[in-house]
Amino acid sequence: MPERNKLTIVQLNDVHGYLEPHPELVWGHSGPLFPILGGFARIAGALRRIRVETGGNLLTLDNGDMFHGTYPAVVSKGYGIVPAANALGIDAMTAHWEFAWGPDHFEKLAAKLNYPVLALNCYRTNDGTRPFLPSAIFNRGGVTVGVIGMAATIIDKSMPPSFSVGRRFDIDEVALSMEIQRLRNEEVCQVIVVLSHLGLPQDAKLAEAVDGIDVILSGHTHNRLRTAILVRETIIIQSGCHGSFLGRLDLVIGERGILSFDHMLIPIDDRFQADEAMQQIVDDIMRPHRSELGRQVGVTLIPLHRNLQLYSPMDDLLLHAIAMAAGTDVAFSNGWRYGAPIPAGPVTVNDLWNIIPTNPSVSVTDLLGADIRQMMEENLERTFSPDPYRQMGGYLKRFRGLTMFGKLENPAGHRIEHIFFKGRELEDDEEIAVSFVTAQGVPEKYGHARRDLSIRAIEALEACLAAGGAASPDDVGRFYVS
């Protein structure tokens, strides 16, 4: 009988710096539930158990968004998370929000890691060279595995310009195909894994277009795939966010490649004993911050979360806060996916940093009705484009003080049918003051008299909660699919 080898791959994606267990939204038949999931000590305990079960034939890969998203991550510009990440036993990663403090900063942070950053599709604009390795080769249990990194391509397209100074990102199917052939032919790799931060729709298109990919570990879109997706012969998995889940893929490999596989989406709950050494690392990181982060700043009567595409209760609060701070009727913010939910009850400083870890200034600009329509049409295309490679957003852009009706299936630029403001149709030549946070909320090409206020988002949220914290139902913004 031909020799058969076993290999287990474990996926972490979109952890966003969540060091400790936290509420996570899980849908039930009657609405959201909020179990306590995640935490690096539990993750370390789960990985230890899997290493024992597999006899060490384990490859642990991180899709990126590890070093940004919580207070200890942002206050240290990612460095505070490094000791914990290094202790997990990760074999390689790719990236997205790691570029938040600029490419040079991320390269310095990457030098502190005990595993490589892989990014086939990241190039220096001055000479076309790659700042990171395109791939890495691992041998586990007699299986030679080639892992190719694909960083997020939106970094130089829809993120703030500072993220990508001197860098460009693309989806180059030809370059990927050439790297696969090199790994197959020159390095004699039996299994090819693409470690991707492109997003699930993009990865499905990539698997359709490029031959020779055995596995895609997908990230960015926070999908919890309980069943692996097969596109031709490529296995695709993705495993949620915030470290609340691990993806486990058990492969049986023969002379001609993968013979069979089993996939599990593993909730990181209290079934996993916390690893004591990792718990000590996490405690050391969190100790200076616990008192302030645990301070209660208000109460929410409803759960706050970002688990809906067209609106979110969490962003209703954020928009109410920035509009109140700026004195505007209309407000915009980006459709971010990250941010652990806040169950009904006390709200702490830590919750506020999870809502908007960048803590930007509240800004104001003047927009014409035509600007708003064009900006939202652009966002709708970047969110719902039928071509996955043109999808560059998170969820739909969040807004307050407007009501919109539209058809998602319509062609680009023609999805919005009506925009209502104060109970009447908004005219194209009508100018209104709007508040927003970050250029992802209102891109710089829109509006005039753009200005930053002295108040920042966290301060605005705290003031809003102190004043009661609930927006009137007439003020929340909604996009209705007509």
Residue pairs with C-beta under 8 A, 6 or more apart in sequence:
2 254
2 255
3 142
3 254
3 255
4 252
4 253
4 254
4 259
5 57
5 141
5 142
5 143
5 252
5 253
5 254
6 54
6 57
6 141
6 250
6 251
6 252
6 253
7 57
7 59
7 140
7 141
7 143
7 145
7 191
7 250
7 251
7 253
8 50
8 53
8 54
8 57
8 58
8 59
8 248
8 249
8 250
8 251
9 58
9 59
9 60
9 61
9 193
9 215
9 217
9 248
9 249
9 251
10 47
10 50
10 58
10 59
10 60
10 61
10 246
10 247
10 248
10 249
11 61
11 62
11 63
11 217
11 237
11 238
11 239
11 246
11 247
11 248
11 249
12 43
12 60
12 61
12 62
12 63
12 66
12 88
12 90
12 239
12 243
12 246
13 62
13 63
13 64
13 65
13 197
13 217
13 218
13 219
13 220
13 238
13 239
13 240
13 241
13 247
14 63
14 64
14 65
14 219
14 220
14 222
14 240
14 241
14 242
14 337
14 338
15 62
15 65
15 66
15 69
15 241
15 242
15 243
16 65
16 66
16 68
16 69
16 70
16 73
16 97
16 241
16 242
16 338
17 66
17 67
17 68
17 69
17 70
17 72
17 73
17 74
17 81
17 357
18 38
18 39
18 69
18 70
18 242
18 243
18 244
18 340
19 39
19 40
19 70
19 72
19 81
19 84
19 282
19 285
19 286
20 38
20 39
20 40
20 282
20 286
21 36
21 37
21 38
21 39
21 42
22 36
22 37
22 38
22 39
22 242
22 244
22 340
23 34
23 35
23 36
23 37
23 340
23 341
23 342
23 343
24 34
24 35
24 36
24 37
24 38
24 240
24 242
24 244
24 340
24 341
25 32
25 33
25 34
25 303
25 305
25 307
25 341
26 32
26 33
26 34
26 35
27 33
27 307
32 303
32 305
32 307
32 341
34 303
34 341
34 343
35 267
35 269
36 269
36 270
37 242
37 243
37 244
37 245
37 267
37 268
37 269
38 242
38 243
38 244
38 268
39 243
39 268
39 274
39 282
40 84
40 87
40 88
40 243
40 278
40 281
40 282
41 274
41 275
41 276
41 278
41 279
41 282
42 268
42 269
42 270
42 272
42 273
42 274
42 275
43 88
43 243
43 246
43 268
43 272
43 278
44 87
44 88
44 274
44 275
44 277
44 278
45 272
45 273
45 274
45 275
45 278
46 246
46 266
46 268
46 272
47 58
47 60
47 88
47 89
47 246
48 275
49 272
50 58
50 248
51 58
51 89
54 141
55 141
56 140
56 141
57 140
57 141
57 143
58 140
59 91
59 138
59 140
59 145
59 147
59 193
60 88
60 89
60 90
60 91
61 90
61 91
61 92
61 93
61 147
61 193
61 195
61 217
62 85
62 90
62 92
62 93
62 94
63 93
63 94
63 195
63 196
63 197
63 217
63 218
63 219
63 220
64 93
64 94
64 95
64 96
64 97
64 98
64 151
64 152
64 197
64 219
64 220
65 95
65 96
65 97
65 98
65 197
65 219
65 220
65 241
65 338
66 81
66 85
66 93
66 98
67 73
67 78
67 81
67 82
67 85
67 97
67 98
67 109
68 74
68 78
68 97
68 98
68 100
68 357
69 97
69 242
69 338
69 339
69 354
69 357
70 350
70 353
70 354
70 357
71 289
71 293
71 350
71 353
71 354
71 357
72 80
72 81
72 285
72 286
72 289
73 80
73 81
73 357
74 100
74 353
74 357
74 358
74 359
75 289
77 100
77 101
77 105
77 109
78 98
78 100
78 101
78 105
78 106
78 109
79 109
79 112
80 285
81 285
82 109
82 112
82 113
83 281
83 284
83 285
84 278
84 281
84 282
84 285
85 113
86 112
86 113
86 114
86 115
87 277
87 278
87 281
88 278
90 115
91 115
91 136
91 138
91 147
92 115
92 116
92 117
92 118
92 136
92 147
92 149
92 195
93 113
93 115
93 116
93 117
93 118
93 149
93 195
94 117
94 118
94 119
94 149
94 150
94 151
94 195
94 196
94 197
94 219
95 106
95 117
95 119
95 151
95 152
95 197
96 151
96 152
96 154
96 155
96 197
96 219
96 220
98 106
98 109
98 110
98 117
99 106
99 155
99 159
99 163
99 164
99 167
100 163
100 358
101 162
102 162
102 163
102 165
103 131
103 163
103 164
103 165
103 166
103 167
106 117
107 131
107 132
110 116
110 117
110 132
116 132
116 133
116 136
117 132
117 133
117 149
118 132
118 133
118 134
118 135
118 136
118 147
118 148
118 149
118 195
119 130
119 131
119 132
119 133
119 134
119 149
119 150
119 151
120 130
120 134
120 135
120 148
120 149
120 150
120 172
120 175
120 176
120 179
121 150
121 151
121 153
121 169
121 170
121 171
121 172
121 175
121 176
122 130
122 131
122 132
122 151
122 167
122 168
122 169
123 129
123 130
123 167
123 168
123 169
123 170
124 130
124 131
124 166
124 167
125 166
125 167
125 168
126 166
131 167
132 149
132 151
133 149
134 148
134 149
134 179
135 146
135 147
135 148
135 149
135 179
135 183
136 146
136 147
137 144
137 145
137 146
137 147
137 183
137 187
137 189
138 144
138 145
138 147
139 145
143 190
143 191
143 253
144 187
144 188
144 189
144 190
144 191
145 189
145 190
145 191
145 192
145 193
146 180
146 183
146 184
146 187
146 189
146 191
146 192
146 193
147 193
147 194
147 195
148 176
148 179
148 180
148 183
148 192
148 193
148 194
148 195
149 195
149 196
150 171
150 176
150 194
150 195
150 196
150 197
150 198
150 206
151 169
151 197
152 169
152 197
152 198
152 220
153 169
153 170
153 171
153 198
153 202
153 392
154 169
154 392
154 393
155 163
155 164
155 167
155 169
156 163
156 164
156 167
156 168
156 169
157 169
157 392
158 382
158 392
158 393
158 440
159 440
160 438
160 439
160 440
161 439
171 198
171 202
171 206
171 389
173 206
173 209
173 210
176 194
176 206
176 210
177 210
177 211
177 212
180 192
180 210
180 211
180 212
180 213
181 212
183 189
183 192
184 192
184 212
190 253
190 257
191 214
191 215
191 251
191 253
191 257
191 258
192 212
192 213
192 214
192 215
193 213
193 214
193 215
193 216
193 217
194 203
194 206
194 213
194 215
194 216
194 217
195 217
196 202
196 203
196 206
196 216
196 217
196 218
196 219
196 220
197 219
197 220
198 206
198 218
198 219
198 220
199 218
199 219
199 220
199 221
199 388
199 391
200 218
200 220
200 221
200 223
200 225
200 229
200 236
200 238
201 221
201 388
201 391
202 388
202 389
202 391
203 216
203 218
203 236
204 229
204 231
204 236
204 388
205 387
205 388
205 389
206 213
206 216
207 213
207 216
207 231
207 232
207 234
207 236
208 231
208 232
213 234
214 233
214 234
214 235
214 257
214 258
215 234
215 235
215 236
215 237
215 249
215 251
216 234
216 235
216 236
216 237
217 237
217 238
217 247
218 236
218 237
218 238
219 238
221 238
221 337
222 238
222 240
222 241
222 337
222 338
223 238
223 240
224 238
224 239
224 240
224 245
224 265
225 236
225 237
225 238
225 239
225 247
225 263
225 265
226 265
227 263
228 235
228 236
228 237
228 249
228 261
228 263
229 235
229 236
229 237
230 236
235 249
235 258
235 261
235 263
237 247
237 249
237 263
237 265
238 247
239 245
239 246
239 247
239 265
240 265
241 337
241 338
242 338
242 340
243 268
244 267
244 268
245 265
245 266
245 267
245 268
246 265
246 266
246 268
247 263
247 264
247 265
247 266
248 263
248 264
248 266
249 261
249 262
249 263
250 261
250 262
250 263
251 258
251 260
251 261
252 258
252 259
252 260
252 261
253 259
286 293
292 349
293 348
293 349
293 350
293 353
294 348
294 349
294 350
295 348
295 349
296 346
296 347
296 348
297 347
297 348
297 349
297 352
297 461
297 462
297 465
297 466
298 346
298 347
298 462
298 465
298 466
298 469
299 345
299 346
299 347
299 465
299 469
300 317
300 342
300 344
300 345
300 347
300 465
300 469
301 344
301 470
302 313
302 344
303 313
303 341
303 342
303 343
303 344
304 312
304 313
304 314
304 317
304 341
304 342
304 347
304 351
304 355
305 312
305 313
305 314
305 339
305 341
305 342
306 312
306 314
306 315
306 336
306 337
306 338
306 339
306 341
306 395
307 341
308 395
309 383
309 395
309 396
310 395
310 396
310 478
310 479
310 481
311 396
311 398
311 476
311 477
311 478
311 479
312 395
312 398
314 339
314 341
314 342
314 355
315 333
315 335
315 336
315 398
316 398
316 400
316 471
316 476
317 355
317 461
317 464
317 469
317 471
318 333
318 355
318 356
318 398
318 437
318 457
318 461
319 331
319 332
319 333
319 398
319 399
319 400
319 471
319 476
319 477
320 331
320 400
320 464
320 469
320 470
320 471
320 475
321 457
321 460
321 461
321 463
321 464
321 465
322 331
322 333
322 362
322 435
322 436
322 437
322 457
322 460
323 329
323 330
323 331
323 400
323 401
323 435
323 475
324 460
324 463
324 464
324 467
325 362
325 435
325 453
325 455
325 459
325 460
325 463
325 464
326 362
326 363
326 364
326 433
326 435
326 453
328 364
328 401
328 432
328 433
328 434
328 435
329 400
329 401
329 421
329 422
329 432
329 475
330 399
330 400
330 401
330 402
330 421
330 432
330 433
330 434
330 435
330 477
331 399
331 400
331 401
331 434
331 435
331 436
332 397
332 398
332 399
332 400
332 434
332 435
332 436
332 441
332 442
333 397
333 398
333 399
333 436
333 437
333 438
333 440
333 441
334 393
334 394
334 397
334 398
334 437
334 438
334 440
334 441
335 379
335 383
335 393
335 394
335 395
335 396
335 397
335 398
336 394
336 395
337 394
337 395
338 357
339 354
339 355
339 356
340 354
342 351
342 354
342 355
347 465
347 469
349 458
349 462
352 458
352 461
352 462
353 359
353 458
355 461
356 437
356 457
356 458
356 461
358 438
358 457
359 456
359 457
359 458
360 437
360 438
360 456
360 457
361 437
361 452
361 453
361 454
361 455
361 456
361 457
362 435
362 436
362 437
362 452
362 453
362 455
362 456
362 457
362 460
363 435
363 436
363 437
363 441
363 442
363 450
363 451
363 452
363 453
364 433
364 434
364 435
364 436
364 449
364 450
364 451
364 453
365 433
365 434
365 436
365 442
365 446
365 447
365 448
365 449
365 450
365 451
366 431
366 432
366 433
366 434
366 447
366 448
366 449
367 375
367 431
367 432
367 434
367 442
367 446
367 447
368 428
368 429
368 430
368 431
369 419
369 421
369 426
369 427
369 428
369 429
369 430
369 431
369 432
370 428
370 429
371 446
371 447
372 402
372 419
372 426
372 434
373 416
373 419
373 428
374 446
375 397
375 442
375 443
375 446
376 397
376 399
376 404
376 416
376 419
377 412
377 413
377 414
377 415
377 416
379 393
379 396
379 397
380 396
380 406
380 408
380 412
380 415
380 416
381 390
381 412
381 413
381 415
382 390
382 391
382 392
382 393
383 391
383 393
383 394
383 395
383 396
383 397
384 391
384 408
384 415
385 391
385 412
396 479
397 441
398 477
399 477
400 471
400 475
400 476
400 477
401 421
401 475
401 477
402 419
402 420
402 421
402 426
402 477
403 418
403 419
403 420
403 477
403 478
403 480
404 416
404 418
404 419
404 420
404 477
404 478
404 479
404 480
405 416
405 417
405 418
405 479
405 480
405 482
406 415
406 416
406 417
406 418
406 479
406 480
406 481
406 482
407 415
407 417
407 481
407 482
408 415
408 481
417 482
418 425
419 425
419 426
420 426
421 430
421 432
434 442
434 447
436 442
437 457
444 450
455 463
